[in-house]
Amino acid sequence: MCTPFPIRSFAKASLCMLFLAVSSLDCSSPTRNEPPLIKMRVDLSNAVQGIFHADLQIPCAEGTLSLHYPKWIPGEHCPNGPIMQLAGVQFSTSGKPVSWQRDPDDMYTFHCTIPENATLLDASLDYLSPSSITGPGYGYSPSSTGRLFSLLWYSILLYPEAESTDNVMCEASLRFPAGWKIATSLPIRAQGNDTVAFDRVSLTRLVDSPVMGGENVRSISLSEEKAAPVTMDLIGDSPEAVEADSSQIMLCRNVVREVDALFGVRHFQTYHFLISLSDLVVVDGIEHHESTDIRLPERAFLDARIWKRRSYLIPHEYVHSWNGKFKRPLGLLATDLQQPVQTDLLWVYEGLTRYLDVVLTGRSGLRTQDEVHDYLAWAAGYLNQDRPGRTWRSLHDASVSAQLLYPASDEWTTWRRGWMDIYDEGALLWLEADATIREMSGGQHSLDDFCRQFYGGKAELSGVETYTIDDVVKSLDKIAHFDWEKFFSERLNSHEPAAPMGGLTRAGWEVTYSDSPNSQVSLRENLEKRIDASWSIGLSVFDDGLVQDVVPGSPGFKTGIAPGMKVTKVNGEKWSIQALRKAMTRAKSPGNPIELVLQQGRRELKSRMEYHDGEKYPHLRRLGGKDDMLERIIAPRGR
């Protein structure tokens, strides 16, 4: 007979049906042929305060039982399980406390001393959702507000050592605030007004299946097919936040159709675009096999600027269901959540996905053709603004050391390099691969054929398929016979200051600079309240004068300016973005330097820049005598 869970503030009446659903399952110790079963009861009634409570029941036997808190979170590519947010950890058997110790070498492991005749260990713990970002990864940023929550199962989980998390089964139930609704891809076994019991699934699948909920939930069908349906679930901090208009919904449906046309099949039973809309959570997106966890500002569907800036996350995370979840680099497939992963093929996992999200924003209409051009110009310009970082850190090393780059700050990214380089330089690399295939085949084949062949196959839900660089090369060679191994090796290991531009030139375009604003740069400047003068004086500065970053070798760098300093005056005037723009325009006339006064603590720095070329922004310009391959690349396929 099962030892009952501590009820701990669960309302018995509202959970009666839920208890019956859960208690009908055998929770005795597993036999040798049965995988261990963890039972979880999660209470989010205090989610508005940022407290997520869990009661777990774990099979055990006399002796020492080691339990792990998840460390390496799939999709986050670094060891950032939010254990620092764990609190109130207690263990017991048959109502009696069990002593435990944390492993002195591995902070993510707990050793419990199990008494004689015990078969089930009860564990109680809380996850404390931060009110602001405290570190790298989703678990270190807010996961709840007063009106919504995002439940990440790994944040409130302990599990016994096993050969694979595929071999650990979980039976989870959830209580959420009264009057709220939830959305998830997890199959539901039973549901009440504020409770839900989920089907038994593997620990791997549970961790890969977040739940979102809130006061304001709107679910919208994005596909007409009954098999493998696709739904967009909007969870907002206000009723207005979830009111996406018909044109935006149409564009999201276009994304689904274009991805269907790209890959040919769906490798899931159901798919949910889980999208939270709040100004109290950190803007981000992460992939799961059957859902997304996209977190956007509250007015993302109401403000055209935010929509244009952030809607690329919809195709990006959706593509990951194929590139990353269904098919994954061998080094990124860990048997459990404690083993380090190898990210050397992140330029495929993330770089190809970035290229495809750029292409799909054009094909679906999320971006106009000019906006796609401006994005590629920004990415190419960003990667070619005299970036000394490429002279010592190749794209291959950036991928290998991604776990170091993800938690790093945005300072000195041109010298140290940042994780976004993997995405955007990877996109330029895959653009060149696409252009090469199109050239060699006389336009008969493209990277689309590689995607359908490599990520397609049968439309069925199955285990993860892994691949190596050799598999990528062989598959590409079937599309277009070429020395792909040399192609990738040269670009991945290059230490040239400039990123590869072969894709743009083969597609009939080149990067040029002018004082005309780039739409993608302007979006970032406007929403992030800063000026990006990286291509002119080498500074990125927030509207309060704080220097975000400095390009080594630029006019600003040569006068001693560093990130973290604060500009107080521009040519004698009080600091403002408008004052800096005026100063750069005035400096175009000979004899007019740009003079800044900056503060660094109590230290004052005076900067005098002899820069006279005005504002500069990257743009694409057509190359004479070449066809416009980009136009064909972003032309719709599924409509």
ChimeraX attribute file (.defattr): number of C-alpha atoms within 10 A of each C-alpha:
attribute: neighborCount
match mode: 1-to-1
recipient: residues
	/A:1	7
	/A:2	14
	/A:3	15
	/A:4	12
	/A:5	17
	/A:6	15
	/A:7	11
	/A:8	11
	/A:9	8
	/A:10	16
	/A:11	12
	/A:12	11
	/A:13	8
	/A:14	14
	/A:15	21
	/A:16	12
	/A:17	16
	/A:18	22
	/A:19	14
	/A:20	12
	/A:21	18
	/A:22	22
	/A:23	12
	/A:24	8
	/A:25	12
	/A:26	11
	/A:27	21
	/A:28	16
	/A:29	18
	/A:30	14
	/A:31	8
	/A:32	7
	/A:33	6
	/A:34	11
	/A:35	17
	/A:36	23
	/A:37	25
	/A:38	24
	/A:39	22
	/A:40	26
	/A:41	23
	/A:42	24
	/A:43	23
	/A:44	21
	/A:45	19
	/A:46	14
	/A:47	24
	/A:48	17
	/A:49	15
	/A:50	21
	/A:51	20
	/A:52	25
	/A:53	23
	/A:54	24
	/A:55	22
	/A:56	25
	/A:57	28
	/A:58	22
	/A:59	20
	/A:60	24
	/A:61	16
	/A:62	12
	/A:63	13
	/A:64	14
	/A:65	17
	/A:66	19
	/A:67	18
	/A:68	19
	/A:69	22
	/A:70	26
	/A:71	22
	/A:72	20
	/A:73	24
	/A:74	23
	/A:75	17
	/A:76	17
	/A:77	20
	/A:78	23
	/A:79	21
	/A:80	21
	/A:81	23
	/A:82	26
	/A:83	19
	/A:84	15
	/A:85	17
	/A:86	17
	/A:87	15
	/A:88	10
	/A:89	12
	/A:90	15
	/A:91	21
	/A:92	19
	/A:93	19
	/A:94	15
	/A:95	13
	/A:96	10
	/A:97	14
	/A:98	17
	/A:99	13
	/A:100	17
	/A:101	11
	/A:102	14
	/A:103	12
	/A:104	9
	/A:105	7
	/A:106	10
	/A:107	13
	/A:108	19
	/A:109	22
	/A:110	20
	/A:111	16
	/A:112	20
	/A:113	16
	/A:114	23
	/A:115	17
	/A:116	9
	/A:117	10
	/A:118	16
	/A:119	20
	/A:120	23
	/A:121	23
	/A:122	25
	/A:123	23
	/A:124	23
	/A:125	20
	/A:126	22
	/A:127	24
	/A:128	25
	/A:129	27
	/A:130	19
	/A:131	16
	/A:132	13
	/A:133	15
	/A:134	15
	/A:135	15
	/A:136	18
	/A:137	21
	/A:138	25
	/A:139	25
	/A:140	23
	/A:141	20
	/A:142	20
	/A:143	28
	/A:144	29
	/A:145	20
	/A:146	14
	/A:147	18
	/A:148	27
	/A:149	28
	/A:150	27
	/A:151	24
	/A:152	19
	/A:153	19
	/A:154	26
	/A:155	26
	/A:156	26
	/A:157	24
	/A:158	23
	/A:159	25
	/A:160	19
	/A:161	15
	/A:162	13
	/A:163	9
	/A:164	14
	/A:165	21
	/A:166	16
	/A:167	18
	/A:168	21
	/A:169	20
	/A:170	25
	/A:171	22
	/A:172	23
	/A:173	25
	/A:174	22
	/A:175	23
	/A:176	22
	/A:177	20
	/A:178	12
	/A:179	10
	/A:180	15
	/A:181	19
	/A:182	21
	/A:183	23
	/A:184	21
	/A:185	23
	/A:186	22
	/A:187	14
	/A:188	14
	/A:189	15
	/A:190	17
	/A:191	17
	/A:192	13
	/A:193	14
	/A:194	18
	/A:195	24
	/A:196	22
	/A:197	26
	/A:198	20
	/A:199	16
	/A:200	21
	/A:201	19
	/A:202	21
	/A:203	25
	/A:204	20
	/A:205	18
	/A:206	22
	/A:207	21
	/A:208	23
	/A:209	25
	/A:210	22
	/A:211	19
	/A:212	24
	/A:213	25
	/A:214	26
	/A:215	20
	/A:216	22
	/A:217	23
	/A:218	18
	/A:219	15
	/A:220	15
	/A:221	15
	/A:222	22
	/A:223	17
	/A:224	10
	/A:225	9
	/A:226	8
	/A:227	11
	/A:228	19
	/A:229	16
	/A:230	23
	/A:231	20
	/A:232	23
	/A:233	23
	/A:234	25
	/A:235	31
	/A:236	28
	/A:237	24
	/A:238	18
	/A:239	12
	/A:240	13
	/A:241	22
	/A:242	24
	/A:243	14
	/A:244	16
	/A:245	10
	/A:246	9
	/A:247	9
	/A:248	15
	/A:249	16
	/A:250	15
	/A:251	19
	/A:252	24
	/A:253	21
	/A:254	25
	/A:255	26
	/A:256	22
	/A:257	20
	/A:258	22
	/A:259	24
	/A:260	16
	/A:261	16
	/A:262	23
	/A:263	21
	/A:264	17
	/A:265	18
	/A:266	23
	/A:267	24
	/A:268	21
	/A:269	16
	/A:270	20
	/A:271	24
	/A:272	26
	/A:273	27
	/A:274	26
	/A:275	24
	/A:276	32
	/A:277	24
	/A:278	23
	/A:279	16
	/A:280	19
	/A:281	24
	/A:282	18
	/A:283	15
	/A:284	14
	/A:285	18
	/A:286	19
	/A:287	24
	/A:288	26
	/A:289	27
	/A:290	26
	/A:291	29
	/A:292	29
	/A:293	25
	/A:294	22
	/A:295	25
	/A:296	25
	/A:297	23
	/A:298	22
	/A:299	22
	/A:300	23
	/A:301	24
	/A:302	16
	/A:303	11
	/A:304	10
	/A:305	16
	/A:306	19
	/A:307	17
	/A:308	19
	/A:309	19
	/A:310	19
	/A:311	20
	/A:312	18
	/A:313	22
	/A:314	23
	/A:315	25
	/A:316	25
	/A:317	25
	/A:318	25
	/A:319	25
	/A:320	27
	/A:321	23
	/A:322	26
	/A:323	22
	/A:324	27
	/A:325	24
	/A:326	22
	/A:327	21
	/A:328	23
	/A:329	25
	/A:330	18
	/A:331	16
	/A:332	21
	/A:333	22
	/A:334	16
	/A:335	16
	/A:336	23
	/A:337	24
	/A:338	19
	/A:339	13
	/A:340	19
	/A:341	22
	/A:342	20
	/A:343	24
	/A:344	21
	/A:345	20
	/A:346	26
	/A:347	26
	/A:348	25
	/A:349	24
	/A:350	23
	/A:351	24
	/A:352	27
	/A:353	27
	/A:354	29
	/A:355	23
	/A:356	24
	/A:357	25
	/A:358	23
	/A:359	23
	/A:360	30
	/A:361	29
	/A:362	24
	/A:363	27
	/A:364	26
	/A:365	18
	/A:366	26
	/A:367	21
	/A:368	15
	/A:369	18
	/A:370	14
	/A:371	18
	/A:372	21
	/A:373	24
	/A:374	22
	/A:375	21
	/A:376	23
	/A:377	26
	/A:378	22
	/A:379	22
	/A:380	25
	/A:381	22
	/A:382	21
	/A:383	23
	/A:384	19
	/A:385	20
	/A:386	20
	/A:387	21
	/A:388	21
	/A:389	21
	/A:390	25
	/A:391	13
	/A:392	16
	/A:393	19
	/A:394	21
	/A:395	25
	/A:396	21
	/A:397	16
	/A:398	25
	/A:399	27
	/A:400	18
	/A:401	18
	/A:402	23
	/A:403	20
	/A:404	15
	/A:405	20
	/A:406	18
	/A:407	16
	/A:408	17
	/A:409	11
	/A:410	16
	/A:411	18
	/A:412	18
	/A:413	21
	/A:414	22
	/A:415	18
	/A:416	17
	/A:417	24
	/A:418	22
	/A:419	19
	/A:420	18
	/A:421	23
	/A:422	25
	/A:423	24
	/A:424	25
	/A:425	26
	/A:426	28
	/A:427	28
	/A:428	25
	/A:429	27
	/A:430	23
	/A:431	26
	/A:432	22
	/A:433	20
	/A:434	23
	/A:435	26
	/A:436	22
	/A:437	24
	/A:438	20
	/A:439	17
	/A:440	15
	/A:441	14
	/A:442	10
	/A:443	13
	/A:444	11
	/A:445	18
	/A:446	22
	/A:447	23
	/A:448	16
	/A:449	20
	/A:450	22
	/A:451	19
	/A:452	16
	/A:453	17
	/A:454	18
	/A:455	23
	/A:456	20
	/A:457	13
	/A:458	11
	/A:459	13
	/A:460	12
	/A:461	14
	/A:462	10
	/A:463	11
	/A:464	16
	/A:465	14
	/A:466	16
	/A:467	17
	/A:468	12
	/A:469	15
	/A:470	11
	/A:471	13
	/A:472	16
	/A:473	18
	/A:474	15
	/A:475	18
	/A:476	23
	/A:477	16
	/A:478	12
	/A:479	19
	/A:480	20
	/A:481	14
	/A:482	16
	/A:483	11
	/A:484	18
	/A:485	14
	/A:486	11
	/A:487	14
	/A:488	17
	/A:489	11
	/A:490	11
	/A:491	18
	/A:492	20
	/A:493	15
	/A:494	19
	/A:495	17
	/A:496	16
	/A:497	17
	/A:498	19
	/A:499	26
	/A:500	21
	/A:501	19
	/A:502	18
	/A:503	22
	/A:504	25
	/A:505	19
	/A:506	22
	/A:507	25
	/A:508	21
	/A:509	24
	/A:510	19
	/A:511	22
	/A:512	14
	/A:513	18
	/A:514	14
	/A:515	13
	/A:516	11
	/A:517	15
	/A:518	22
	/A:519	20
	/A:520	20
	/A:521	19
	/A:522	17
	/A:523	15
	/A:524	16
	/A:525	17
	/A:526	14
	/A:527	11
	/A:528	11
	/A:529	14
	/A:530	21
	/A:531	24
	/A:532	23
	/A:533	21
	/A:534	22
	/A:535	22
	/A:536	22
	/A:537	26
	/A:538	22
	/A:539	24
	/A:540	20
	/A:541	27
	/A:542	20
	/A:543	17
	/A:544	14
	/A:545	22
	/A:546	18
	/A:547	22
	/A:548	21
	/A:549	24
	/A:550	27
	/A:551	29
	/A:552	22
	/A:553	14
	/A:554	20
	/A:555	21
	/A:556	25
	/A:557	19
	/A:558	16
	/A:559	16
	/A:560	12
	/A:561	27
	/A:562	21
	/A:563	19
	/A:564	17
	/A:565	21
	/A:566	23
	/A:567	26
	/A:568	18
	/A:569	19
	/A:570	22
	/A:571	17
	/A:572	11
	/A:573	14
	/A:574	14
	/A:575	20
	/A:576	20
	/A:577	18
	/A:578	12
	/A:579	16
	/A:580	22
	/A:581	16
	/A:582	16
	/A:583	21
	/A:584	22
	/A:585	17
	/A:586	17
	/A:587	20
	/A:588	17
	/A:589	12
	/A:590	10
	/A:591	11
	/A:592	17
	/A:593	19
	/A:594	24
	/A:595	19
	/A:596	24
	/A:597	20
	/A:598	23
	/A:599	18
	/A:600	14
	/A:601	9
	/A:602	6
	/A:603	8
	/A:604	14
	/A:605	17
	/A:606	15
	/A:607	21
	/A:608	17
	/A:609	19
	/A:610	18
	/A:611	19
	/A:612	20
	/A:613	16
	/A:614	20
	/A:615	21
	/A:616	19
	/A:617	25
	/A:618	26
	/A:619	24
	/A:620	22
	/A:621	16
	/A:622	16
	/A:623	16
	/A:624	9
	/A:625	7
	/A:626	12
	/A:627	14
	/A:628	16
	/A:629	20
	/A:630	20
	/A:631	15
	/A:632	12
	/A:633	21
	/A:634	20
	/A:635	16
	/A:636	19
	/A:637	16
	/A:638	15
	/A:639	10
